[in-house]
Amino acid sequence: MKHGTGGTLVVLALLWAAMPAPAHHSVQAEFDLDKPFTITGVITKVEWINPHSYLYLEVKDDGGKVKRWSFEMAGPGALRRAGLSRADRGGMKAGDTVTVHGVLAKDGTDFGLIKDVKLADGRVFTIWTGDPNGQ
């Protein structure tokens, strides 16, 4: 008994269609829009990855103790459109001092979503405008 290529393709298409699609979360699902923050710290790492890039800072609290914060940003394409670039192109890099403004995570951890980032030279880059639809 012969099975045609068409039947195999149909089975593969059905299996592919049954796989769960990766979902993109809304900003409001993870972050509290009513909890804005402004923090200054030293960059320890920048991850330019899709679908979201991440910025990691060491921030000294009022007592001088260093806390490690992490921040979600837009993906690399949106960061480039905002005017940011990778360290190898003169952009943000470990050791730079920056000030970030955004909203805190709902779970109370040292995590947030960056709206804009200000570099030590005074340049400010807007990454997220606060669209209530999470875009």
N, C-alpha and C positions, 0 to 999 in steps of 0.2 A: 504494500500500500504506500503510495507516494503522497507526501505532504508538500504543498506548494509554498513557495516563498511568500506569497500573499497571506496565507494563513499564519505563518510564523510572524510576519510583520504585525498582523492584527493582534495576536497574542501579546507581543512585546508592547504594542501601543496601549493595550488595556492594562498591562502591568505598570507601565509608566504612569498612566492616568490615575491609577489607584494609590500611587505614592503620595504621602503628604507633602504639600508645598511649604517651603519655608515662609513663615509669616514675618512681616515687618511690624514691630510694635509701635504704638503711638507714643508720643512723648509723654502724654498724660498718664499712661499706664505705668510708667517707671519713675517719672519725676514729678515733684510737687511744684506746680507753677506759682504757688503762693509762698514759696520759700526761696527767694533770690539770695545769692551770696556774692561776695567779692573776696578773693583770696590771692595773696602774693606768695610765691614760692620759687624754688629752684627746680628746673626740669631735670628729671632723672631718666626719662625715656619718652619717645614719641613713636607711636605705631601708626604708620600710614597704610591701613588695611581697609578692605571693603567688608561689610557695608558701612561700618563706622570706624573712624580712626580714634585713637586714644592718646591722652596726654597724662603723664604721671609726674607729680610734684612732691617735693619734700617741703613741708610748711612748718615753721616754728610757731608753737602756740604762745600764749602770754607768759607762760612759765619757762620758755626756752626749750621745751621738749619738741622734738621733731616728729611730726605726723606725716604719714604717707597718704596722699590723696590721688584718686584717679578720676579722669573726666572723659566722658564720651564727646566726640565731635562728629561732624559730617564725614563722609567718605573722602578719599583723596581728590577726586574730581572737583567736588564742591569746595574743598580747602584751597585748591589752586585757583578756582574762580574768585574766591575771597581775597586772593593775593598772597596766600601763604605758600611756602616752598619747603622742600625737604632740607635737612641739614647740609647735605652735599651740594646744595644749590644756594646756600647762604641763608637758609631759613632757621626755624626753631631747632635747637639741639640741646643735648644734655649739658648742664652747667649754666644755661641761660636763666636769668631771673625774669619771670613774667607775672602779670596780674590777670586773673581770669574772673569773668563775671558770668553768672548763669543761674541755674536752678538746681536745688539739691534732690537727691534720690529720696523716694518715699520711704525706703527701708531704714533710714537713719544712719547709714554707713557713710564713710568718707568718700563719697562718690557723687558726681554731679554731671550735668549737661552744660557745656560751654555755649554761651551766647556770643561773647567776644573775648579776645585775648589781646593784651597790651604788652608789647615788648619793651625792654629796658630803654630803647632809643625813642620811645614815645609813640611809635606806630601802633594803631589799633586795627584789628582785623575782625570784622563781624562774620560769625560762622552760622549762627541761627538767629532768625528774627523774631521767634516767638509765635509763629503761626499756630493757632489753637488746634488745628487739625494734625499737628505733629510733623509737618513737612519742613 
